[in-house]
Amino acid sequence: MTRRGHILAALALTLWALPLAANAPDRSLRPVPRAVAADPVVQAAIAVATEEAAASVAVTRMRPNLRPPSEQEILAAATPPRPDAPGLDLSPRPELRPKEVEERALFGRKKRMKGAVCGNPDIQGSAAGRVPGKIKGCGIKDAVRVTSVSGVRLSTPAVMECGTAEALNHWVARSVKPTFRRRGPVVELQVAAHYACRTRNNQRGAKISEHGRGRAIDISAFVMNDGERITVLEGWKRGATRKMLRQVWKEACGPFGTVLGPEADRYHKDHLHLDTARHRGGPYCR
């Protein structure tokens, strides 16, 4: 075919497609409201597809059966699926959700809330109430005893206030679980210390530790589902585990106001210290 022939063929194909764009049928294999067909975005899609199809005729001599996409195919691609389409259990429109789906979701939440503390079903434990301090500055006004966060259990129930429990839950969900996913999953946090009425690092004359206010927790190891235990003391020295431990240490900075690890000082060689104290200059992480 000559160049002029190609041009005439493309022109003919374009003229053939224009009526389809201007006169969308009322019925099709997939009914589409005429408002959708008249949408400028859909019209633009039809125009682009028609132009591309016309151009393809000029370069596909060996494929005589090549045809442009039909209007039905173009509209189907431009139209979102119906919310009640097969395979969709939920919908942004509550009236379209099957009743059993809502009942199952409500039952699951009610079951999780039964052992929840701090009003969060992801934080499991029990109320501990007021914890008096033996020395001035210690104690918790409304304490909780946490046994698990985001499905990861604690090796021993940890006493703390709700702000610290929320920070721990956030860190485990957003950092610990994703970081150890390939190695684990992680199923337990080894708790080295939680509430304790004492001074910082047990030094005489020092300020009251955040542990004495229920705002701190120390984690010494992470236990995987297969029983593997990644300790801060040994894991910090090795390549793969060191990278993961440094990752969770780094990402604790923000949810917690103070984060101390093996490189902070000699008191934290074997654990991560996490507390929710707030500092004027922002989180303090070493």
SVG drawing of the C-alpha trace seen along z (x, -y; Angstrom):
<svg xmlns="http://www.w3.org/2000/svg" viewBox="-31 -23 61 47">
<polyline fill="none" stroke="black" stroke-width="0.4" points="0.0,0.0 1.2,-3.4 1.7,-6.3 -1.5,-7.9 -3.3,-4.6 -2.2,-4.5 -3.4,-8.0 -6.8,-7.2 -7.1,-4.1 -6.4,-5.9 -8.8,-8.7 -11.5,-6.1 -10.9,-4.3 -11.1,-7.6 -14.4,-8.6 -15.7,-5.1 -14.9,-5.5 -16.3,-9.0 -20.0,-7.9 -19.3,-5.4 -17.9,-8.2 -20.8,-10.5 -23.6,-7.9 -23.0,-5.5 -25.6,-2.7 -28.2,-2.2 -27.5,1.5 -24.3,3.5 -22.7,6.6 -21.9,4.4 -24.5,1.7 -22.9,-1.7 -24.9,-4.8 -24.9,-7.4 -23.6,-9.9 -20.4,-7.8 -20.2,-7.7 -20.6,-11.5 -17.9,-12.0 -15.1,-14.2 -12.5,-11.8 -14.1,-8.8 -14.5,-10.8 -10.8,-11.7 -10.0,-8.0 -12.1,-7.1 -10.3,-9.8 -6.8,-8.6 -7.7,-4.9 -9.2,-5.8 -6.2,-7.8 -3.8,-5.1 -5.8,-2.4 -5.9,-4.5 -2.1,-5.0 -1.6,-1.3 -3.2,-0.5 -0.4,-2.2 2.2,-0.1 0.6,3.3 0.5,4.6 1.0,8.3 -2.0,8.1 -5.1,7.5 -7.4,8.7 -6.2,6.0 -9.2,4.0 -9.4,0.9 -10.9,1.4 -14.6,1.3 -16.5,-1.4 -17.7,1.2 -14.1,2.2 -13.0,-1.4 -15.9,-2.2 -15.4,1.0 -11.8,0.0 -12.8,-3.5 -15.6,-2.4 -14.9,-1.3 -16.3,2.1 -19.7,2.1 -19.5,2.3 -21.8,5.3 -19.6,7.2 -19.0,10.9 -16.0,11.5 -16.3,8.2 -17.4,8.7 -17.3,5.1 -18.3,1.8 -17.9,-1.9 -21.7,-1.8 -22.8,-0.1 -26.2,0.9 -24.5,3.1 -22.5,5.1 -23.7,8.6 -25.2,8.8 -23.0,11.8 -19.8,9.8 -20.8,7.0 -21.8,9.5 -18.5,11.4 -16.5,8.1 -18.4,6.9 -18.0,10.2 -14.2,10.3 -13.8,6.8 -15.9,7.5 -13.8,10.6 -10.5,8.6 -11.8,5.8 -12.5,8.3 -8.8,8.4 -7.9,5.0 -6.4,2.1 -6.1,-1.6 -9.2,-1.3 -7.1,0.4 -7.8,4.0 -4.2,4.4 -3.0,3.8 -3.9,6.9 -3.5,7.1 -5.3,6.0 -5.8,2.9 -3.3,2.4 -4.8,-0.8 -2.7,-3.1 0.8,-2.0 2.3,-3.9 6.0,-4.8 8.3,-3.9 10.4,-7.1 9.3,-10.6 8.8,-10.9 7.9,-7.2 4.5,-5.7 1.8,-5.5 -1.6,-7.1 -3.5,-4.7 -1.3,-1.7 -1.9,1.2 -0.2,4.6 0.5,5.4 0.8,9.0 0.9,8.4 0.9,5.7 -0.1,6.1 -0.3,9.9 3.3,10.1 3.5,11.3 5.7,10.0 7.9,12.5 6.5,11.1 3.5,8.8 4.9,5.3 3.5,2.5 3.4,-0.9 1.1,-3.9 -1.1,-3.9 1.0,-6.4 4.0,-4.1 1.8,-1.1 0.5,-3.0 4.1,-3.9 5.2,-0.2 2.2,1.0 3.0,-1.5 6.7,-0.5 5.9,3.2 3.3,2.8 5.2,0.3 8.8,1.4 9.4,4.7 7.0,6.9 7.9,5.7 11.7,5.8 11.7,9.4 9.0,10.6 11.4,12.7 13.3,14.0 10.3,14.7 7.6,13.8 8.5,12.3 6.2,13.7 7.8,12.5 9.7,9.5 12.1,10.4 11.4,7.8 14.5,7.0 12.8,4.3 9.6,2.4 8.2,0.5 10.7,0.2 10.9,-2.6 14.6,-3.5 17.0,-6.2 18.6,-6.3 21.0,-3.3 20.5,-2.6 23.0,-5.4 22.9,-7.0 21.8,-10.6 20.7,-10.4 17.3,-11.6 14.3,-9.2 14.3,-6.9 11.4,-6.9 11.0,-3.2 9.9,-4.6 7.1,-6.6 5.8,-3.7 7.1,-5.4 9.9,-3.0 10.5,0.6 13.8,2.4 13.9,5.1 16.8,7.5 15.8,10.0 13.3,10.8 12.0,14.3 11.0,15.8 8.2,18.3 10.7,21.1 12.3,20.5 15.3,18.4 16.2,15.7 18.0,12.6 19.6,10.9 20.7,7.3 24.0,8.3 25.0,10.8 22.9,9.8 24.3,6.2 27.8,7.7 26.7,9.7 25.9,8.5 22.3,9.6 21.0,9.4 22.9,6.1 21.2,4.5 17.7,5.5 18.4,4.5 19.7,1.1 16.6,0.7 14.2,1.2 16.4,-0.9 16.3,-3.8 12.5,-3.5 11.8,-3.6 13.0,-7.1 9.8,-9.1 7.2,-6.9 9.5,-7.1 11.2,-10.2 14.4,-8.4 16.0,-5.4 19.3,-4.0 21.1,-1.0 24.5,0.8 26.4,-2.2 24.9,-4.7 26.9,-3.7 28.0,-0.7 24.7,-0.4 22.8,0.5 25.1,3.1 22.5,5.9 19.2,4.1 17.2,1.3 15.9,-1.2 12.7,-2.9 10.8,-5.6 8.3,-8.3 10.0,-11.2 9.8,-14.4 12.8,-16.6 12.9,-20.2 15.2,-19.4 13.1,-16.4 13.7,-12.7 17.0,-11.7 18.4,-8.6 21.8,-7.0"/>
</svg>
